[in-house]
Amino acid sequence: MMTSLPSGAVIRAHFPALNRTEGGHAVAYFDGPGGTQVPVEVVDAMRDYLLHHNANTHWVYPTSRETDTLLESARAAGADLFNADPDEVSFGNNMTTLTFHIARALGRTWGRGDEVVITELDHQANVAPWQALERERGITLRTARMLPESGTLDVDHLMSLITPATKLVAFGAASNALGTITDIAPIAAQARSVGALSFVDAVHYAAHGLMDVRAWGCDFCAVSPYKFYGPHAGMMFTRRDVLASLDVPRLDPAPNEGAERLETGTQNHEGMVGTRAAIDFIASFGSGTTRRAKLVESLAALHRGGDALVAQLWRGLEAINGVTMHGPRPGNHPRTPTLAFSVAAMTADEVAAALVPSGLYLSSGDFYATSVIERLGRADEGVVRAGCACYTTKDEVDRLVAAVARLREP
C-alpha cells in the first residue's frame, strides 16, 4: 500500500518560516518554484557541520576526514535521488553554473556543422549555455516549439530536429513557469539513436516527482537543492563514461577521478551536507527499507497531494471573471503543482504586490523562462506563478482564490 503523507500540521512543524505573519495573517508561501522554505533538519545539519567538522578535504587530520565522509554521504544521498551511483554525482554553486561548466567542456570538441537542440519551454539556464557555444564555437542551435494553447512542448517538432548532426539535446523535465511535465525517455532515446547526448534540467521537477536517470536514459541531469527544501547549491548527475571523457576546465593538482572532476575549487561543504539532509527529509515520508525505496514512496505521495491542490487552485481561479489561466489544465497533461495566471488590467507585479497584505507570497514576471512568457503574449506584463509545496494546505489555496477574487471586485 502506498505511503500517505503525514498530516499537514506534522509537516508544517518542521518549517519555522511558517510562523511568519503579514498584516495579521499567517504567511502562505506559494513561491516554492523559486525556492522552498527549509526544515529545521537541514539547518541543524549545516550548523553541526560548520561548528564541529569544518575543514577542507583530503587531509589526514580528523575534521578533514570527517568532512570527506560527510561529503561522500551527500553524494550517496544524491545518487539515491537520481537513481545513479555516488561517483556520478557532482556539486556546484547552482544548476546554472554547472550547466555553463558542462557546456564549456563539451564545446571544446564542437565546431561548425555540429548542432544542439534546445526548446522554447525551458528556463534560460538550459538555453544560454548552449547559445554561448553558438557564438564561441560556431555550432548551430535548433529550437523546438512550445504550444502556447496547451503550454506543452511540441515533441514531434523536437524529434524532427534530431539528426546525425546533433551533438546534444537540452530540455527540461518540467517547466518552472507552467508546471508542464515532459516525457524524458523517448527524447533521450532519440538523441542516443543518432549518437547525441541528452541534458535534462530537473530543477523544477525534483521536488514533485521521482527522478530515475537510468530509466530516462539521459547523460546529464541537473537540480538545485533549494527547490526541494535544501540550501542554495547545485547538484548534477553525469553518466560515468561521459564524465570521464569531458575535457573540463580544472586545476592540474585537483582530483581528476569521478565526480570531483567537475567540482572546480573548494565546494560549499555545508551546502552539500544540507542537501543530504534535505533528501533525507523527503525520504522520511516513505516507509521503505532503503533511502531510494523511501524516496519512491514519498515522492509518489507528494505528487498525489500536489495534484489535488493544483486542481483545487485551478478550479477556483478560473471561475473568477478576468483571470486567465496559462499552461495545461490539471488532468489534461502531466504537471507539477505549479500554475501561472494573469489578471485583466493588472501587471503580474501589481497582482503579486496586492496579495502581500493578505499574507500571500507569490512570484511574478518571467522566472527566466523568457521564451515561454513571450509565446504566451505576456512579455511586458509577465504572469503570476503559484506553486504548492509539501507544507501548502487546502485552506491556503482557498485564501489565495478569495484574495484574487477580491482584486476583481468593483
VOSEDO-733232 format. One record per residue (C-alpha): residue number from 1; residue in one letter; x, y, z. Coordinates in steps of 0.02 Angstrom, whole numbers, plus 32768, in hexadecimal, padded with zeros to 4 digits. Each point is the difference from the previous one (the first is absolute). Layout:
atom n: NUM&res: A&east: X&north: Y&up: Z
...
# end
This chain:
atom n: 1&res: M&east: 8000&north: 8000&up: 8000
atom n: 2&res: M&east: 8043&north: 80AA&up: 7FD1
atom n: 3&res: T&east: 803A&north: 8075&up: 8088
atom n: 4&res: S&east: 7F91&north: 8091&up: 8033
atom n: 5&res: L&east: 804E&north: 80A4&up: 8032
atom n: 6&res: P&east: 8000&north: 8032&up: 80B8
atom n: 7&res: S&east: 7F7C&north: 807D&up: 8031
atom n: 8&res: G&east: 8018&north: 80B3&up: 7FC8
atom n: 9&res: A&east: 8020&north: 8036&up: 80B3
atom n: 10&res: V&east: 808A&north: 7F7E&up: 8014
atom n: 11&res: I&east: 8057&north: 8034&up: 7F60
atom n: 12&res: R&east: 7FED&north: 80BA&up: 8022
atom n: 13&res: A&east: 804E&north: 7FEF&up: 80AD
atom n: 14&res: H&east: 80A8&north: 7FE2&up: 7FAA
atom n: 15&res: F&east: 7FFE&north: 80AE&up: 7FB1
atom n: 16&res: P&east: 801A&north: 8095&up: 8075
atom n: 17&res: A&east: 7FE3&north: 8078&up: 7F6F
atom n: 18&res: L&east: 7F48&north: 7FD4&up: 8008
atom n: 19&res: N&east: 7FF4&north: 8061&up: 80A4
atom n: 20&res: R&east: 8017&north: 80A3&up: 7FA2
atom n: 21&res: T&east: 7F6D&north: 8077&up: 7FF7
atom n: 22&res: E&east: 7FD3&north: 808C&up: 7F88
atom n: 23&res: G&east: 7F7B&north: 807F&up: 802F
atom n: 24&res: G&east: 7FBB&north: 7F8C&up: 8083
atom n: 25&res: H&east: 7FF9&north: 7F6C&up: 7F89
atom n: 26&res: A&east: 806B&north: 7F63&up: 8006
atom n: 27&res: V&east: 806E&north: 8005&up: 7F65
atom n: 28&res: A&east: 7FD4&north: 7F80&up: 7F7A
atom n: 29&res: Y&east: 8099&north: 7FDF&up: 7F95
atom n: 30&res: F&east: 7FCF&north: 7FDE&up: 7F4C
atom n: 31&res: D&east: 80AF&north: 802F&up: 7FC4
atom n: 32&res: G&east: 8049&north: 7F50&up: 800B
atom n: 33&res: P&east: 802A&north: 7FF4&up: 7F45
atom n: 34&res: G&east: 807E&north: 808B&up: 801F
atom n: 35&res: G&east: 8040&north: 7FB1&up: 80A0
atom n: 36&res: T&east: 7FA8&north: 7F9F&up: 8089
atom n: 37&res: Q&east: 8006&north: 801F&up: 80BA
atom n: 38&res: V&east: 807E&north: 7F99&up: 8063
atom n: 39&res: P&east: 7FDC&north: 7F83&up: 808C
atom n: 40&res: V&east: 805E&north: 8006&up: 80A4
atom n: 41&res: E&east: 8056&north: 7F5B&up: 7FD9
atom n: 42&res: V&east: 805E&north: 8050&up: 7F6F
atom n: 43&res: V&east: 8037&north: 8096&up: 8065
atom n: 44&res: D&east: 8035&north: 7F91&up: 8092
atom n: 45&res: A&east: 806B&north: 7F94&up: 7F8D
atom n: 46&res: M&east: 8057&north: 8097&up: 7FB6
atom n: 47&res: R&east: 8019&north: 804F&up: 80AB
atom n: 48&res: D&east: 804A&north: 7F60&up: 8046
atom n: 49&res: Y&east: 8079&north: 7FF2&up: 7F6F
atom n: 50&res: L&east: 803C&north: 80B4&up: 800D
atom n: 51&res: L&east: 8013&north: 7FFD&up: 80BE
atom n: 52&res: H&east: 804A&north: 7F53&up: 8017
atom n: 53&res: H&east: 804B&north: 7FBA&up: 7F5F
atom n: 54&res: N&east: 8030&north: 8094&up: 7F93
atom n: 55&res: A&east: 80A0&north: 7FE0&up: 7F9B
atom n: 56&res: N&east: 8040&north: 7FEF&up: 7F50
atom n: 57&res: T&east: 8008&north: 7F55&up: 7FAF
atom n: 58&res: H&east: 807B&north: 7F72&up: 7FE7
atom n: 59&res: W&east: 8077&north: 801E&up: 8091
atom n: 60&res: V&east: 802B&north: 7F89&up: 808E
atom n: 61&res: Y&east: 7FC1&north: 805B&up: 809B
atom n: 62&res: P&east: 7F56&north: 7FD4&up: 8049
atom n: 63&res: T&east: 7F92&north: 8091&up: 7FC9
atom n: 64&res: S&east: 803F&north: 7FF1&up: 7F4D
atom n: 65&res: R&east: 7FDA&north: 7F46&up: 8000
atom n: 66&res: E&east: 7F56&north: 8023&up: 804D
atom n: 67&res: T&east: 7FE0&north: 807E&up: 7F75
atom n: 68&res: D&east: 802F&north: 7F7E&up: 7F7D
atom n: 69&res: T&east: 7F87&north: 7F85&up: 804D
atom n: 70&res: L&east: 7F72&north: 807F&up: 8009
atom n: 71&res: L&east: 8018&north: 8035&up: 7F4B
atom n: 72&res: E&east: 8001&north: 7F4D&up: 7FC5
atom n: 73&res: S&east: 7F5E&north: 7FE6&up: 8060
atom n: 74&res: A&east: 7FB8&north: 8095&up: 7FA1
atom n: 75&res: R&east: 802F&north: 7FAD&up: 7F5C
atom n: 76&res: A&east: 7FAF&north: 7F5F&up: 8038
atom n: 77&res: A&east: 7F60&north: 805E&up: 802A
atom n: 78&res: G&east: 8004&north: 8057&up: 7F57
atom n: 79&res: A&east: 801B&north: 7F58&up: 7FAC
atom n: 80&res: D&east: 7F64&north: 7FBD&up: 8055
atom n: 81&res: L&east: 7F9D&north: 8097&up: 7FC5
atom n: 82&res: F&east: 803C&north: 7FED&up: 7F4C
atom n: 83&res: N&east: 8007&north: 7F40&up: 8002
atom n: 84&res: A&east: 80B7&north: 800B&up: 7FD1
atom n: 85&res: D&east: 80A7&north: 7FD3&up: 8050
atom n: 86&res: P&east: 8057&north: 8076&up: 807A
atom n: 87&res: D&east: 8095&north: 801A&up: 7F8D
atom n: 88&res: E&east: 7F88&north: 8047&up: 7F7D
atom n: 89&res: V&east: 7FC1&north: 808B&up: 8073
atom n: 90&res: S&east: 8059&north: 80A8&up: 7FFF
atom n: 91&res: F&east: 7FDD&north: 80A2&up: 805E
atom n: 92&res: G&east: 8013&north: 80B7&up: 7FD4
atom n: 93&res: N&east: 7FBE&north: 80AE&up: 8026
atom n: 94&res: N&east: 7F5C&north: 7FE4&up: 7FA4
atom n: 95&res: M&east: 7FB8&north: 7FAB&up: 7F68
atom n: 96&res: T&east: 8027&north: 8095&up: 7F8F
atom n: 97&res: T&east: 80BA&north: 8002&up: 802C
atom n: 98&res: L&east: 800E&north: 7F44&up: 7FEC
atom n: 99&res: T&east: 7FAB&north: 8007&up: 7F56
atom n: 100&res: F&east: 8075&north: 8087&up: 7FC0
atom n: 101&res: H&east: 8090&north: 7F95&up: 803F
atom n: 102&res: I&east: 7FC2&north: 7F67&up: 7FA3
atom n: 103&res: A&east: 7FDC&north: 8065&up: 7F63
atom n: 104&res: R&east: 80B0&north: 8046&up: 7FFE
atom n: 105&res: A&east: 804A&north: 7F52&up: 8014
atom n: 106&res: L&east: 7F96&north: 7FB8&up: 7F74
atom n: 107&res: G&east: 801B&north: 8096&up: 7F90
atom n: 108&res: R&east: 80BC&north: 7FE6&up: 7FFD
atom n: 109&res: T&east: 7FE3&north: 7F71&up: 7F86
atom n: 110&res: W&east: 7F71&north: 804D&up: 7F9B
atom n: 111&res: G&east: 8000&north: 8078&up: 7F6D
atom n: 112&res: R&east: 7FAA&north: 802F&up: 7F5F
atom n: 113&res: G&east: 7F89&north: 7F7A&up: 7FC2
atom n: 114&res: D&east: 7FD9&north: 7FC3&up: 80B0
atom n: 115&res: E&east: 7F51&north: 801F&up: 8042
atom n: 116&res: V&east: 7FAA&north: 800F&up: 80A9
atom n: 117&res: V&east: 7F44&north: 7FF5&up: 8016
atom n: 118&res: I&east: 7FAF&north: 806F&up: 8084
atom n: 119&res: T&east: 7F4A&north: 802A&up: 8024
atom n: 120&res: E&east: 7F8F&north: 8096&up: 8018
atom n: 121&res: L&east: 7FB8&north: 7FB2&up: 809F
atom n: 122&res: D&east: 80A3&north: 8008&up: 8060
atom n: 123&res: H&east: 804D&north: 8070&up: 8084
atom n: 124&res: Q&east: 808D&north: 806A&up: 7FBB
atom n: 125&res: A&east: 807D&north: 7F9B&up: 8067
atom n: 126&res: N&east: 7FE9&north: 7F74&up: 7F80
atom n: 127&res: V&east: 8003&north: 8077&up: 7F6D
atom n: 128&res: A&east: 8085&north: 8086&up: 801B
atom n: 129&res: P&east: 8093&north: 7F87&up: 8019
atom n: 130&res: W&east: 7FDE&north: 7FB3&up: 7F56
atom n: 131&res: Q&east: 7FE4&north: 80AC&up: 7FB1
atom n: 132&res: A&east: 80AD&north: 802D&up: 803F
atom n: 133&res: L&east: 8048&north: 7F6F&up: 7F9D
atom n: 134&res: E&east: 7FA6&north: 803F&up: 7F65
atom n: 135&res: R&east: 805E&north: 80A4&up: 8012
atom n: 136&res: E&east: 80A6&north: 7FB9&up: 8038
atom n: 137&res: R&east: 800E&north: 7F5D&up: 7F9F
atom n: 138&res: G&east: 7F90&north: 801C&up: 7F69
atom n: 139&res: I&east: 7F89&north: 7F71&up: 8026
atom n: 140&res: T&east: 7F4C&north: 8007&up: 7FC2
atom n: 141&res: L&east: 7F6D&north: 8008&up: 8078
atom n: 142&res: R&east: 7F58&north: 7FB3&up: 7FD4
atom n: 143&res: T&east: 7F6C&north: 8036&up: 806A
atom n: 144&res: A&east: 7F68&north: 7F92&up: 801F
atom n: 145&res: R&east: 7F5A&north: 805A&up: 800E
atom n: 146&res: M&east: 7F8D&north: 8008&up: 8095
atom n: 147&res: L&east: 7F45&north: 7FFF&up: 7FE1
atom n: 148&res: P&east: 7FBB&north: 809D&up: 8054
atom n: 149&res: E&east: 7F4C&north: 7FC4&up: 7FFF
atom n: 150&res: S&east: 802C&north: 7F68&up: 806D
atom n: 151&res: G&east: 80A3&north: 8038&up: 8050
atom n: 152&res: T&east: 8055&north: 7F60&up: 7FC7
atom n: 153&res: L&east: 8099&north: 7FD7&up: 7F99
atom n: 154&res: D&east: 7FE5&north: 7FD5&up: 7F49
atom n: 155&res: V&east: 8058&north: 7F59&up: 8010
atom n: 156&res: D&east: 7FE5&north: 7FD1&up: 7F4A
atom n: 157&res: H&east: 8059&north: 809F&up: 7FCB
atom n: 158&res: L&east: 808E&north: 7FDE&up: 8079
atom n: 159&res: M&east: 8015&north: 7F4F&up: 7FBE
atom n: 160&res: S&east: 8008&north: 8041&up: 7F4E
atom n: 161&res: L&east: 8093&north: 8071&up: 8030
atom n: 162&res: I&east: 806B&north: 7F6F&up: 803D
atom n: 163&res: T&east: 8072&north: 7FCA&up: 7F72
atom n: 164&res: P&east: 80AC&north: 7FB0&up: 7FEA
atom n: 165&res: A&east: 8047&north: 80B0&up: 8013
atom n: 166&res: T&east: 7FB7&north: 8010&up: 80B0
atom n: 167&res: K&east: 807F&north: 7FFB&up: 808D
atom n: 168&res: L&east: 7F8B&north: 8022&up: 8091
atom n: 169&res: V&east: 7F47&north: 8016&up: 8028
atom n: 170&res: A&east: 7FDF&north: 8076&up: 8094
atom n: 171&res: F&east: 7F51&north: 8000&up: 804A
atom n: 172&res: G&east: 7FA3&north: 8007&up: 80A5
atom n: 173&res: A&east: 7FA8&north: 7F7D&up: 8067
atom n: 174&res: A&east: 7F7E&north: 8083&up: 8031
atom n: 175&res: S&east: 7FE1&north: 80B6&up: 7FD8
atom n: 176&res: N&east: 8027&north: 8073&up: 8092
atom n: 177&res: A&east: 7F83&north: 807E&up: 7FBD
atom n: 178&res: L&east: 7F6B&north: 7F91&up: 7FD4
atom n: 179&res: G&east: 801C&north: 7F5C&up: 805A
atom n: 180&res: T&east: 7FFA&north: 7F9B&up: 7F5E
atom n: 181&res: I&east: 8056&north: 7F57&up: 800F
atom n: 182&res: T&east: 8059&north: 7FBC&up: 7F66
atom n: 183&res: D&east: 801A&north: 7F45&up: 7FE0
atom n: 184&res: I&east: 80BD&north: 7FEF&up: 8005
atom n: 185&res: A&east: 8026&north: 7F4D&up: 7FCB
atom n: 186&res: P&east: 7FC5&north: 800A&up: 7F4A
atom n: 187&res: I&east: 8062&north: 80A0&up: 7FE1
atom n: 188&res: A&east: 809E&north: 7FBA&up: 8050
atom n: 189&res: A&east: 7FED&north: 7F61&up: 7F99
atom n: 190&res: Q&east: 7FED&north: 8063&up: 7F5F
atom n: 191&res: A&east: 809D&north: 8063&up: 802A
atom n: 192&res: R&east: 805F&north: 7F61&up: 8026
atom n: 193&res: S&east: 7FC9&north: 7FB3&up: 7F5B
atom n: 194&res: V&east: 8066&north: 8082&up: 7FA1
atom n: 195&res: G&east: 8093&north: 7FFE&up: 8079
atom n: 196&res: A&east: 7FCC&north: 80A0&up: 8059
atom n: 197&res: L&east: 8000&north: 8026&up: 80BB
atom n: 198&res: S&east: 7F69&north: 8038&up: 8065
atom n: 199&res: F&east: 8002&north: 8086&up: 8086
atom n: 200&res: V&east: 7F69&north: 8008&up: 8074
atom n: 201&res: D&east: 7FD6&north: 8095&up: 806D
atom n: 202&res: A&east: 7FA1&north: 7FB3&up: 8092
atom n: 203&res: V&east: 800B&north: 8097&up: 8073
atom n: 204&res: H&east: 7F45&north: 801D&up: 8006
atom n: 205&res: Y&east: 7FD1&north: 7F49&up: 7FF5
atom n: 206&res: A&east: 806A&north: 7FBC&up: 808F
atom n: 207&res: A&east: 7F8E&north: 803B&up: 808E
atom n: 208&res: H&east: 7F66&north: 7FB5&up: 7FB1
atom n: 209&res: G&east: 802B&north: 7F5E&up: 7FA8
atom n: 210&res: L&east: 8076&north: 7F6C&up: 8006
atom n: 211&res: M&east: 809F&north: 8012&up: 7F9B
atom n: 212&res: D&east: 8047&north: 7F63&up: 7FAE
atom n: 213&res: V&east: 8093&north: 8025&up: 7F8E
atom n: 214&res: R&east: 8015&north: 7F47&up: 7FDB
atom n: 215&res: A&east: 7F4F&north: 7FEE&up: 7FC0
atom n: 216&res: W&east: 8008&north: 80A9&up: 7FA8
atom n: 217&res: G&east: 80A2&north: 7FD2&up: 7FA7
atom n: 218&res: C&east: 8044&north: 80B2&up: 800C
atom n: 219&res: D&east: 80B8&north: 802F&up: 800A
atom n: 220&res: F&east: 7FEF&north: 8099&up: 806F
atom n: 221&res: C&east: 7F7D&north: 8034&up: 807F
atom n: 222&res: A&east: 800E&north: 809F&up: 8065
atom n: 223&res: V&east: 7FA1&north: 8039&up: 809B
atom n: 224&res: S&east: 8007&north: 808B&up: 8082
atom n: 225&res: P&east: 7FE4&north: 7FC4&up: 80B4
atom n: 226&res: Y&east: 7FB3&north: 80A5&up: 8035
atom n: 227&res: K&east: 7F69&north: 7FD0&up: 7F97
atom n: 228&res: F&east: 7FE4&north: 7F63&up: 806A
atom n: 229&res: Y&east: 8013&north: 8040&up: 80B3
atom n: 230&res: G&east: 80BE&north: 800C&up: 7FFD
atom n: 231&res: P&east: 8086&north: 8086&up: 7FFE
atom n: 232&res: H&east: 8038&north: 806A&up: 7F6E
atom n: 233&res: A&east: 806E&north: 7F88&up: 7F9D
atom n: 234&res: G&east: 8002&north: 7F9F&up: 7F5E
atom n: 235&res: M&east: 800B&north: 7F45&up: 7FE1
atom n: 236&res: M&east: 8018&north: 7FA1&up: 7F5F
atom n: 237&res: F&east: 7FFC&north: 7F4D&up: 7FC2
atom n: 238&res: T&east: 807B&north: 7FDA&up: 7F74
atom n: 239&res: R&east: 8006&north: 7F52&up: 7FB6
atom n: 240&res: R&east: 80A6&north: 7FB1&up: 8034
atom n: 241&res: D&east: 804D&north: 7FE6&up: 7F55
atom n: 242&res: V&east: 7FCD&north: 80AE&up: 7FC8
atom n: 243&res: L&east: 8047&north: 804B&up: 809F
atom n: 244&res: A&east: 80A7&north: 7FAB&up: 7FE3
atom n: 245&res: S&east: 8008&north: 8041&up: 7F4D
atom n: 246&res: L&east: 7FDB&north: 80B8&up: 8022
atom n: 247&res: D&east: 808C&north: 807C&up: 7FE2
atom n: 248&res: V&east: 7FCD&north: 8067&up: 8097
atom n: 249&res: P&east: 8055&north: 80A2&up: 8035
atom n: 250&res: R&east: 8061&north: 7FCF&up: 809C
atom n: 251&res: L&east: 809F&north: 801B&up: 8065
atom n: 252&res: D&east: 8087&north: 7F7E&up: 7FE3
atom n: 253&res: P&east: 8017&north: 7FD1&up: 80B8
atom n: 254&res: A&east: 7F45&north: 7FEB&up: 801A
atom n: 255&res: P&east: 7FAE&north: 7F53&up: 8005
atom n: 256&res: N&east: 7FE9&north: 7FBC&up: 7F51
atom n: 257&res: E&east: 7F98&north: 7F65&up: 8023
atom n: 258&res: G&east: 7F46&north: 7FEB&up: 8014
atom n: 259&res: A&east: 7F86&north: 8088&up: 802C
atom n: 260&res: E&east: 8084&north: 8076&up: 8046
atom n: 261&res: R&east: 803D&north: 801F&up: 7F4F
atom n: 262&res: L&east: 7F71&north: 807D&up: 7FEC
atom n: 263&res: E&east: 8017&north: 8055&up: 80A9
atom n: 264&res: T&east: 8070&north: 8094&up: 7FDF
atom n: 265&res: G&east: 804F&north: 8044&up: 809F
atom n: 266&res: T&east: 7FC6&north: 7FE7&up: 80B3
atom n: 267&res: Q&east: 7F48&north: 7FD6&up: 8007
atom n: 268&res: N&east: 7F74&north: 803D&up: 8071
atom n: 269&res: H&east: 8017&north: 7F74&up: 807D
atom n: 270&res: E&east: 7F72&north: 8036&up: 8071
atom n: 271&res: G&east: 7F91&north: 800B&up: 7F66
atom n: 272&res: M&east: 802B&north: 7F4D&up: 7FD1
atom n: 273&res: V&east: 7FDB&north: 7FC6&up: 80B2
atom n: 274&res: G&east: 7F5D&north: 8061&up: 7FFC
atom n: 275&res: T&east: 7FD2&north: 7FB0&up: 7F5B
atom n: 276&res: R&east: 8012&north: 7F54&up: 804D
atom n: 277&res: A&east: 7F91&north: 8038&up: 8090
atom n: 278&res: A&east: 7F7C&north: 8041&up: 7F86
atom n: 279&res: I&east: 7FFE&north: 7F5A&up: 7FA2
atom n: 280&res: D&east: 7FF1&north: 7FA3&up: 80A5
atom n: 281&res: F&east: 7F71&north: 8074&up: 8032
atom n: 282&res: I&east: 7F9F&north: 7FD4&up: 7F62
atom n: 283&res: A&east: 8028&north: 7F48&up: 8018
atom n: 284&res: S&east: 7FBD&north: 8008&up: 80B2
atom n: 285&res: F&east: 7F4F&north: 8002&up: 7FB9
atom n: 286&res: G&east: 801B&north: 7F51&up: 7FB8
atom n: 287&res: S&east: 8003&north: 7F58&up: 8058
atom n: 288&res: G&east: 8075&north: 7F99&up: 7F93
atom n: 289&res: T&east: 809A&north: 7FA3&up: 803D
atom n: 290&res: T&east: 807C&north: 806A&up: 7F9E
atom n: 291&res: R&east: 800C&north: 80BA&up: 7FE1
atom n: 292&res: R&east: 7FD8&north: 7FE7&up: 7F47
atom n: 293&res: A&east: 7F67&north: 7F98&up: 802B
atom n: 294&res: K&east: 7FC7&north: 8085&up: 807B
atom n: 295&res: L&east: 8018&north: 8086&up: 7F7A
atom n: 296&res: V&east: 7F98&north: 7F9B&up: 7F84
atom n: 297&res: E&east: 7F70&north: 7FFA&up: 807D
atom n: 298&res: S&east: 800E&north: 80B0&up: 8043
atom n: 299&res: L&east: 800E&north: 8056&up: 7F57
atom n: 300&res: A&east: 7F69&north: 7F9D&up: 7FC2
atom n: 301&res: A&east: 7F9F&north: 803F&up: 8097
atom n: 302&res: L&east: 803D&north: 80B2&up: 7FE6
atom n: 303&res: H&east: 7FCC&north: 7FF7&up: 7F4A
atom n: 304&res: R&east: 7F51&north: 7FC5&up: 802E
atom n: 305&res: G&east: 7FED&north: 8089&up: 8081
atom n: 306&res: G&east: 8040&north: 8083&up: 7F86
atom n: 307&res: D&east: 7F87&north: 7FC6&up: 7F79
atom n: 308&res: A&east: 7F6C&north: 801A&up: 8075
atom n: 309&res: L&east: 8039&north: 80AD&up: 8035
atom n: 310&res: V&east: 8024&north: 8041&up: 7F51
atom n: 311&res: A&east: 7F58&north: 7FC0&up: 7FC1
atom n: 312&res: Q&east: 7FAA&north: 805C&up: 808F
atom n: 313&res: L&east: 8062&north: 809E&up: 7FDB
atom n: 314&res: W&east: 7FE1&north: 7FF8&up: 7F45
atom n: 315&res: R&east: 7F44&north: 7FE8&up: 8016
atom n: 316&res: G&east: 7FF6&north: 8091&up: 8079
atom n: 317&res: L&east: 8064&north: 807B&up: 7F98
atom n: 318&res: E&east: 7FB2&north: 7FD8&up: 7F57
atom n: 319&res: A&east: 7F54&north: 8024&up: 8048
atom n: 320&res: I&east: 8031&north: 80B6&up: 8022
atom n: 321&res: N&east: 7FCE&north: 8079&up: 7F76
atom n: 322&res: G&east: 8099&north: 8053&up: 7FB4
atom n: 323&res: V&east: 807C&north: 7F7A&up: 8036
atom n: 324&res: T&east: 805A&north: 7FA2&up: 7F75
atom n: 325&res: M&east: 8054&north: 7F59&up: 8022
atom n: 326&res: H&east: 809E&north: 7FCF&up: 7FA2
atom n: 327&res: G&east: 8045&north: 7F53&up: 7FE1
atom n: 328&res: P&east: 7FB3&north: 7F53&up: 8003
atom n: 329&res: R&east: 7F5B&north: 7FE8&up: 805B
atom n: 330&res: P&east: 8012&north: 7F80&up: 808D
atom n: 331&res: G&east: 7FCC&north: 7F56&up: 7FC0
atom n: 332&res: N&east: 8028&north: 8029&up: 7F4A
atom n: 333&res: H&east: 80BC&north: 7FEA&up: 8009
atom n: 334&res: P&east: 807E&north: 7FCA&up: 8085
atom n: 335&res: R&east: 8032&north: 8097&up: 8068
atom n: 336&res: T&east: 804B&north: 803A&up: 80A3
atom n: 337&res: P&east: 7F99&north: 8062&up: 8082
atom n: 338&res: T&east: 803A&north: 80A5&up: 7FB4
atom n: 339&res: L&east: 7F91&north: 806D&up: 7F95
atom n: 340&res: A&east: 8006&north: 80AB&up: 7FAD
atom n: 341&res: F&east: 7F73&north: 807D&up: 7FF1
atom n: 342&res: S&east: 7FE1&north: 80B6&up: 7FD4
atom n: 343&res: V&east: 7F7C&north: 807E&up: 8035
atom n: 344&res: A&east: 7FB1&north: 8078&up: 7F85
atom n: 345&res: A&east: 803E&north: 80B4&up: 8005
atom n: 346&res: M&east: 808D&north: 7FD6&up: 807A
atom n: 347&res: T&east: 80B5&north: 7FD4&up: 7FE8
atom n: 348&res: A&east: 8041&north: 7F65&up: 8058
atom n: 349&res: D&east: 8065&north: 806A&up: 8079
atom n: 350&res: E&east: 7F65&north: 8065&up: 802B
atom n: 351&res: V&east: 7F9F&north: 7F61&up: 8026
atom n: 352&res: A&east: 808B&north: 7FB7&up: 806B
atom n: 353&res: A&east: 8014&north: 80A3&up: 8060
atom n: 354&res: A&east: 7F44&north: 800C&up: 801F
atom n: 355&res: L&east: 8000&north: 7F51&up: 804C
atom n: 356&res: V&east: 8089&north: 8023&up: 807F
atom n: 357&res: P&east: 7F8F&north: 8058&up: 8081
atom n: 358&res: S&east: 7F99&north: 7F60&up: 8006
atom n: 359&res: G&east: 809C&north: 7F9F&up: 8031
atom n: 360&res: L&east: 8011&north: 7FAE&up: 7F54
atom n: 361&res: Y&east: 80AE&north: 7FF7&up: 7FB6
atom n: 362&res: L&east: 8005&north: 7FDC&up: 7F45
atom n: 363&res: S&east: 8084&north: 801F&up: 7F7C
atom n: 364&res: S&east: 7FDF&north: 8063&up: 7F61
atom n: 365&res: G&east: 8054&north: 8027&up: 7F5A
atom n: 366&res: D&east: 8052&north: 7F84&up: 7F88
atom n: 367&res: F&east: 8064&north: 7F94&up: 807B
atom n: 368&res: Y&east: 808E&north: 7FF7&up: 7F7F
atom n: 369&res: A&east: 7F8A&north: 7F9B&up: 7F91
atom n: 370&res: T&east: 8000&north: 8092&up: 7F87
atom n: 371&res: S&east: 7FCD&north: 7FA0&up: 7F63
atom n: 372&res: V&east: 7F69&north: 7FB6&up: 805A
atom n: 373&res: I&east: 7FC1&north: 80AA&up: 8038
atom n: 374&res: E&east: 801D&north: 804C&up: 7F54
atom n: 375&res: R&east: 7F9F&north: 7F74&up: 7FAC
atom n: 376&res: L&east: 7F71&north: 8020&up: 8079
atom n: 377&res: G&east: 7FFE&north: 80B5&up: 7FC8
atom n: 378&res: R&east: 802D&north: 803D&up: 80AF
atom n: 379&res: A&east: 80B1&north: 8041&up: 7FE3
atom n: 380&res: D&east: 7FD6&north: 80AC&up: 8045
atom n: 381&res: E&east: 7F85&north: 7FD4&up: 808A
atom n: 382&res: G&east: 8045&north: 7F58&up: 803A
atom n: 383&res: V&east: 7F99&north: 7F7C&up: 8059
atom n: 384&res: V&east: 7FE1&north: 7FD5&up: 80B6
atom n: 385&res: R&east: 8040&north: 7F57&up: 8037
atom n: 386&res: A&east: 7FB6&north: 7F9B&up: 808F
atom n: 387&res: G&east: 8058&north: 7F62&up: 8038
atom n: 388&res: C&east: 7FC6&north: 7F82&up: 8082
atom n: 389&res: A&east: 8083&north: 7FAE&up: 806F
atom n: 390&res: C&east: 7FF8&north: 7F77&up: 8084
atom n: 391&res: Y&east: 7FCA&north: 8082&up: 8081
atom n: 392&res: T&east: 7F74&north: 804D&up: 7F97
atom n: 393&res: T&east: 7F50&north: 7FE3&up: 8043
atom n: 394&res: K&east: 7F52&north: 8000&up: 7FB4
atom n: 395&res: D&east: 7FD4&north: 8095&up: 806E
atom n: 396&res: E&east: 8092&north: 8062&up: 7FB8
atom n: 397&res: V&east: 7FC2&north: 7FD9&up: 7F50
atom n: 398&res: D&east: 7F54&north: 8040&up: 8031
atom n: 399&res: R&east: 8050&north: 809E&up: 8047
atom n: 400&res: L&east: 805B&north: 8020&up: 7F5D
atom n: 401&res: V&east: 7F64&north: 7FE7&up: 7F96
atom n: 402&res: A&east: 7F9B&north: 8074&up: 806F
atom n: 403&res: A&east: 8087&north: 8086&up: 7FFC
atom n: 404&res: V&east: 800D&north: 7FFC&up: 7F42
atom n: 405&res: A&east: 7F41&north: 800B&up: 7FF6
atom n: 406&res: R&east: 8006&north: 809D&up: 806A
atom n: 407&res: L&east: 8075&north: 804F&up: 7F80
atom n: 408&res: R&east: 7F73&north: 7FF2&up: 7F81
atom n: 409&res: E&east: 7F78&north: 804B&up: 806D
atom n: 410&res: P&east: 7FBC&north: 80A7&up: 7FBE
# end
